[in-house]
């Protein structure tokens, strides 16, 4: 296991302590590169898979668009995406299969603490609640287990 792997796993283990749940099992045969986390009823995928060295990604499911989502709702997502990109503050996208509106951003592993990460997740969960109310996104199902190894939101 490399140093970046160890830093990521330590961060996730510390986060699990703050969430009062067991950390993902460390299995020598299976490398943990992503975990699914539930914070304030909002699903996050935290991953170091396919990211530049020293970074990890945070993906937050804001909820799913209705089948009859209006052009105005999609344009609002695109306008917000442009605003976020101009501030290098992440991006919004829509998963084609699940129709989930996903907010994604990079974060640096170096110097990141579990409490800083959790604070950011709380803030992002607040943004998700706001979006769910203003463009009527369906709240995704969240399992009882607040943190586990995963490769996707499902």
N, C-alpha and C positions, 0 to 999 in steps of 0.2 A: 504494500500500500504506500502510495506517495505522500509527500507532505501536504499537498493540497487536499487529497482525500481525507487525511487525518484532521486537518483544520475544519473541513466541511462537516465531518462526522461529529467532532467535538461541539461545533456550533449547534447542530441538530440535537445532540444529547443534552446540552444546556437548555435549549428551547423546550425540550420535553419536560425537564424539571420545572420550568416556569409554568408550563401548562398542566403540571401535576399528572403526567401520564408516562408510561414506560417508553424508553427510547426504542427505536427500531432495532431488531435483533441484528447483531453483527455476525454475519456468516462468512467464514473464510472463502467459501465457494461462490459467494454472490456479493458483488460490489454494490453498495448503496449509493446511487447517484441522484436520487430524487425521493422526496417524501411529500405526502399529502398531509396538510395541516388544516384543522378547522379552528378558526378564531372568530368569536362573536357570531357564530352561525354561518360564516362565510368560508368557502373552500379555497385553499391555496395549494399550489404545487410549487415547491421549492426545489430547484434542480441545479446541479453543476454539469449536467450532461450537455455536450455540444456548446459549451460557452468558452469564451476566451480565457486564457490562463489567469488565475487569481480572481475570477468573477463567478457569480452564480446568478440564476434568474429567479424571479418571483412572478408567478402567474396567479392572478386572482379572478375567479369566476364571478362576474357581476350578476349573472342570471341568464336565462335564455329568452330570446326574442319569440314573440308569438308567431305562428305560421303566417299570419296576415300583417306582419310588421309593415308600417307605412314607410314610404320613401323619406318622409320628414324625420322619422326615428333613425334611419340609416344615415341620413345626412348629418344629423346631430352627432352621431358617433364619429363620422369622418371629420367634422369640424373640430371636435374635441381632440381627436388623434393629431391633427395638424398643430393645435395649440400645445399639446404635450411634447410632440417632437421638436417644436421650436425651442422648448426649454430643456431638451434632453431629459425629460422626466418620464420616459416610458412610452408605450403605445397601446392603443386599443385595437382589437380585432374581433372578428366573429368566426368561431369554429364552424366550418361548413356542415359537419355531421350533426353536432349537438345544438347548433344555433346559439351557443353560449357566447355572450360578450365577455371577452377576456382582456384584462389589463395585464401587461407584462413590462417588467423593467429589470435592468441589471443592477447588481449590488456587489461591492468589493468584499471579498473574504477577509482581507487584511484589516485588522482593527475592528471588525464587526463583532459586537457582543450580542448574546442572546436577548438581552433586555432591549437593545436598540432595534433588533430585528422584530421582536414582539410589538414594540411601540409602532413600528412602521406597518405591521400587519393590522393592528387595531385601527390605524388611520385609514388604511386601504379598505378595511371592512366597512368603515363609516361611509367612504365614497360609494361602495357597492350598494349600501342601503339607500343612499340618496338616489342613485341611478335607478334602482328597482322601483322607487316611488314615482320618479318623474317620467320614465318611459315604460313603466309597467312591465318590467322584466320578471319572469317567473323565477322564484327562488329555487335553486337547485337542491336536491336531496343531499343532506349531509349525514354520514354515518355517526354512530355513537362514539366510535374510536377517534379521538382528536388528532392523533399523529400516527402515521404508518408509512412504511416504504411503499412507493407507488411510481408508476411511470406516466399516469394521466389522472384526470379528475374522476374517472369512473372506476 
